[in-house]
Amino acid sequence: MHRGIALGVFVLAYVLIAARRLHWLPIGRPTGALLGAVLMVLLGCLTKEQAYAAVDGDTIALLFGMMVLQVELDRSGLIDAWASSIASREGSASRLLVGVVFASGILSALLVNDAVCLMATPLVARLCRLGGLPPLPYLLALATSSNVGGAMTLTGTPQCVIIGGLSGISYARYASVMVPIGLGLLALTAIFFCVAFRRALRGVRIRPVPPQSTLDRPRARRFLVTLGLVLVGFLAGLPLAWVALGGACASALLRFGEPTENLARVDWPLLLFFASLFVVVGGVAQSGWIDQAVQGLEPWLTARPETRVVPFAAFSLVASNLFSNVPFVLVLGHGYPGAAEGFWYQLALTSTLAGNLTLVGSVANLIVAEAAHREGVHVGFLDYLKVGVPLTLLTTAAGLAALALAGYA
């Protein structure tokens, strides 16, 4: 009885998550996941103790710590100063496009891609408006590059955070494999955008743009010191979650003040979404459905999906877009808990790059579209699709080829 109820609750939660908002139940992703978690307990699929235990505290703590650092970066004015510095050089529009690709990708690797897009979209839209540039290429580059760059580290995207917790791979180990691949994919992405928008950007020059906010130099210095300490902690193999929390504390200690405003600007709905999602997936795992699904997939993917590179990649691309990449990674990770390193690298790469397939493929894309709309710029589904499909196929093929050369595919 509980098995059927657990599956029904899981399907309901996935519909609410994948559809984002429905006319008959317009509650959004976080509340949809929370509803699923509540029903898992109230309908007897999990005890309240099992529900609490299902939540991965390390993942929640890591996301929280990185969000606090993102708020500090935003308040420092560093991003705005960087953008204004580039615009003041009056370079070509293509040069700025390449800069957006690499800045978005590298910042996403250091922080979390959703937060980078939330912070950078208004800035990019205003930069284009004041600089006399067509905004669409730059906004698409911002969204897609954040997904590409986010795959480089275990803190770059929410699904990579989960993979870090499930796989046991260290930050330094993961980065040593994925950073070179990610930088190569960012270069490929930059070339793709320059070719795809060569007509729209031909002969266009950037008009100098004054800074939209004042650079807070003391705060910027504190942020850079804190971020440096956090990266040292990550590379030293210290627990990622506690290093991130330490960074959040350091950002307050270095300025000798209560971090009230920083805490108020943390993305609490996203943290609620993750905590609730852990409970929903925990209920399905407890009922035995995940084990049964893995057994059903074995004839196609075998017990070692990383050895079936193309089918595994196709499955990951499609499923990440149907169900959203975060819950997909969470479910598949539970299904293959003892998988080899190659499995986790392939899963991180394909599920993250899958976010570039369509506008609704990742939260980062939706953040860019919604924030751009508030700035008077429309990013349409078809506009995105024309770029997203070929870019996703190109970067996924190149990324898997690089993993194969490294011995992980």
N, C-alpha and C positions, 0 to 999 in steps of 0.2 A: 504493500500500500504506500509506504513512505517513498519507495523508489519512483513510483509514478508521480507522486506529488513533487518530489525533488526535481524531476525532469520538467514538469509543468512550470514550476517556479523559475527554473533556469531559462526556459524558452521565453517566458514572459519578460524576465530581466534583459535578455539579449535583444528582444524586440524593442524594448524601451531604450536600450543603449545604442543599438544600430540605427534606429529611426530618429534618434535625437529628440524630436518633439512630434507628438501625434495630436490630431485635433481632438480625439476623444479622451486623451490623457496627457495634456501638455505640461509634463512635470520635469522634463529634461533628464540628462544622463545621470548626474549624481543622485537625484531622488529616485530615479528608476532603479539604480543599483541598490540603494538603501531599502526600497520596497522589497526587492528580492531577498535581501539579507534578513529583513524582519520576518518575512513569510517563511523562510527556511527554519527559523526558530519557533515561531508561533504555531506552525503546522507540524512540528515534531520531527523535521528532517535532521535537525541538529539540536543538541542541548545548548544552553547559553554558554556553558563552559567550553564546549567544542567550537562555538562561534568565536569566542574571544581568542581561543588558541589558533584558529584558522587565519587570523589577521597577522601578516608578516610585519612585525614592528620595525625591523631593520629597514624595509622598503619605505614605510611611512616616515620614519625618522630621517632617512637620507633625502627624500623629496622635500621635507620640511626645511632641513638645513640649507639645501641648495636654493630653495625659494627665498629664504631670508637674504642670502647673498645676492640673488637676482634683484631684490628690492634695493639693496645698497648700491648696486651698479646703476640701476635706474635713477636713483636719487642723486648720485654723484654727478650726473651730466656727462660722463665719459663718452657714451655712445653718440650723443649729440655733438660733442666736440670733435669726435673722430669724423663724423659725416660732414660737418662744416669744413673741416680741414681738407678733406678730399675735394669738396665742391669748390673751395677757394682756389684750387689749382687750375680751374677752367680746362680740365682734360676732356677727352672724348667720352661720349655717352657709353661706349662699349667698355672703356676702362673702368668706369664706375660700376657697370654691371658685373664685371669680374670681381671688383672689390666687395660688392654686396654678397656674391656667392661665397667667397672665402671668409668674410667676416661673419656671416650667418652660420656657416658650417663650423668654424672654429669656436665661436662663442657657444654654440649648441653643445659641442663636445665638452667644453669646460663647465657649462651650467646645465640647464634642461631646455630642450628645443621649444617646448610650449611657452616657457617664460620668455625666451629670447624673442619669439614672434610677437608675443603680447606687448613687449617693450619697444620693439623696433618698427613695427608696422606703421604707427602714426608718424614716426620720424621719416621713414622712407617715402611715405605718401606726400608729406610736406616738402621734403627735399626735392621730389620730382616736380611738384607744383611750382615751387619758387624758382627752381633751376630750369624750368621750361622743358621738362623731359616727359615722355609718355610713361605713365606710372605702371601699366600692366606688366611689362617685362621685369621690372625690378621687384614688384610684389610677388610675382610667380617665382622669381629667383630666390627671394627671401624664404618663401614657404618650402620649396623643394630642397634647397640647400640645407635648411635646418634639419630636415629628415636625413639627408645624406651625411652631414657632419655628426649628427647625433649618434650614428652607429659606431663612431670611433671610440667611445669610452662607455664604461658601465654607468655613467651618470648623464649621458647625453640625451636619452629618451626614457620615458617611463617603462617601456618594455625592456630596455637594456638594464634598467635598475632591477627589474624582476629577474631577468636572466642572471645577473650577478648574484642574487640571493639564492637562486635555485641551483646554479652550476657549481658554485664554490671556486670559480676562476678568480684570481686576484686582479685588482685594477691594473697593475703594471703588466701582468701577463696578457690580459685582454688588449690593452693599449698597444703592446709591442706587435701584436698581430694586426689589429684593426686600424691603427692610426695611419700607417703607410698606405693601406688599401683605401682608407677614407680620403686621404689627401689626393690620391690619384683619381678617385671618383669625383671629388670637388673640381679638379682640373678638367675632367671630362664634362662635368655639368656646365662649367664656365664656357667651354668651347661650344657645347650644344646651344646654350642661350645666345651666344654671339652669332652663331650661324642662323638659328631660328628667327632672330629678330634683326638680322643684318639690314634689311630694307628699312625697317622702322627707325633704326638708329644711325643709318648712313649719313655722315656729315653733321650730325647733331653734336653740339658742344654744351657743356654744363655752364650755366650762369652762376657766378659766385653767390653763395647762400650764407647769410649770417647765422650764428648759432641761435637756436630756438629757446635754449635755456642756458643759465649761467653755470659754468664749470665750478663745482665745489672742490677745490684742489685738496684741502685736508681730507674730505670724505673720500675722494678718488684715491689718494695715497693709502688711506686705511683699507679701502677695498682691495687694492692690489697686494698689500701686505697680507691681508687675510686670505685672499685667494691663493697666493703663493704658499702659505702655510698649509692650507687644505690640500693642495696638489702634492706637496711634499709628504703629507700624511698618507694620501692615497697611494703614492708610489712606494712608500715604505712598507706597505702591506698592513697598515693598521685598519681596524674595522671601518668600512666606508661610512656607515650610518653615524658612528660616534665621532668620526673626523668632521663630517658635515655639521653635526650638532655643535662641535667645538668651534667650527668656523662661525656659526650663528652667534655663539656666545662671544667670540673674539670681536665680532663686528660691533657689539654693544660695549665691551670692555675698553676697546681702543678709543671710543668716543666718550667714555665716562658718563653714560646716560642710559635711561630706560629705553628699550627698543619698541616703545608702544606703537609708533606709526608703522615701523617695519612689520610688526606682527599683524597689524590691522590690514596690511596690504598683501599678506600671504594668500595664496589661492586655496582657501579652506574647502570650497566645493570639490576641487580635484582630489584633495586628501580624503574627503568623505567618500568620493567615488571609488578610490582604491581600497579603502578599508572595507567597504560594503562588498566590493567585487571579490575580495578574498573569501568572505563568508559565503557568497553565492557559489563560488567554485568549490569551496570546502564542503558544502552540502551535497553537490553532485559527486564529488570524490568519495564521500562517506557512503553514498548510496550504491557505489560500484559502477556507475555509468562510464566514468573515464577509463577504467580498466577494460570494460567491454568495448568501448570505442577504439582503443588502441589495438585490441585483438582483431577487430574488424578491419583496421587499416593495414595490418601486417602483410596480407598477400600483396598489397600495392606498394607500401613503403618499406616492408620488411621490419624486423626488430631493430634494425639500425638505419634509420631514414637518411643519415648523412652519406650513406653509400649509394643512395638513389638520388643524385643531385638534382636532376631536371624535374622528376616527379615531385620531390620534396619542395623545390622552389615554386613550382606551379601551384601546389597545394597551399603553400604559405601565402603566396600573392593573392590567391582567390579568397581563402578563408580570412585573411587579415582585413580584406575589404568587406566581406559579408558580415563578419561578426565584430569588427574593430580589432586592431592588432594587440592591444593590451590584454583583453580577455582571452584571445586566441593563444598568446604566448603563455599565459597563466595555465590554461587548460593543457596545452601540449607539454609544458614543462612538468606538470604533475603526471602526465602519461608516460614520460620517459625520464624518470628521476636519475637514473644511473648512466645517462648517455655520455658518449665520448665528447672530447672538446670540439671536434669538427661539427657535431650536431648543434652546439650552442652558437658557434660562430655563424653557421649557415642560417640558423633561426633568427639571430640578431640582425644579420644583413638583410635577409629576404623580408622579414616582417616589418622592418623599419623602412626599407625602400618601397615596400608595398603601399606605404602611406602616400607616395607620390603618384599613384595610379589615377586617383580621382580626387575631386575637391573634398569629398566626405571621407577620404581614406585615412586621414589623421586629424587629431584635434588641432595640431599646428596649422594645417590648411584652413580650417574653419575659423581659427583665431584671426588669421590674416584677412580672410574674406570679410568677417564681421567688423574688424577694426578699420579696414579700408573703406567699407560702406559708410562708417561714421565720418570718414574724411572726404566723402563725396566721390569715391572711386568704386566702380562695380567690377567685381571679379566673378565672372559667370562660370557655370558648370562646364559649358562647352569650351570656353576660353581656356580653362584649366586642362580639360581633357586632351585638347590638341597638343599640349606640351607634356602632360603627365604620362600618357601611355608610352610614347616613344622613349622618353627619358627613363622611365621605370624599367622598360625592357633592356635598354642600353646599359644602364648602370648595374642592373642585376646580373646581366651576362658578364660584364667586365669584372664585377666584384667576385662572382663565383669562379671566374677564371683565375683571378688573383689568389683566392683561397686554395684553388687546386695547385697552383705553383708553390704555395706555402705548405702544401701537404695536408690541408684540412677539407678538401672536397674531391 
